[in-house]
Amino acid sequence: GCDEEALRVVSQSPPWKPGRQRGNAVRTRIVIPLVFKLG
């Protein structure tokens, strides 16, 4: 379904670079808009 397709698309994206603060990798939150056209 849509969940599996969303995971597939995100897992095929290029490697992500971590957010950095004062030279250290820090946790960040991102939003990836996914649009599904059904029908």
C-alpha positions in Angstrom: 0.0 0.0 0.0 0.9 3.6 0.4 3.0 3.1 3.5 5.3 0.6 1.8 5.7 2.8 -1.3 6.6 5.8 0.9 9.2 3.8 2.7 10.6 2.5 -0.6 10.9 6.0 -2.0 12.6 7.4 1.1 15.0 4.5 1.4 16.2 5.0 -2.2 17.1 8.7 -1.5 20.8 9.7 -1.4 22.6 9.4 1.9 21.5 12.2 4.3 24.0 14.5 6.0 23.3 15.1 9.7 22.4 18.5 11.1 25.3 20.2 12.8 25.6 22.6 15.6 29.0 23.9 16.7 30.6 21.2 14.6 28.8 18.3 16.2 26.2 16.1 14.5 22.8 16.7 16.1 19.3 15.3 15.7 17.1 17.1 13.4 13.6 16.7 12.2 12.6 16.9 8.5 9.3 16.8 6.6 9.2 15.0 3.3 6.0 15.8 1.4 4.8 12.8 -0.5 1.8 13.0 -2.9 -0.1 10.0 -4.0 -2.4 10.1 -7.0 -4.9 7.2 -6.6 -7.4 6.0 -9.0 
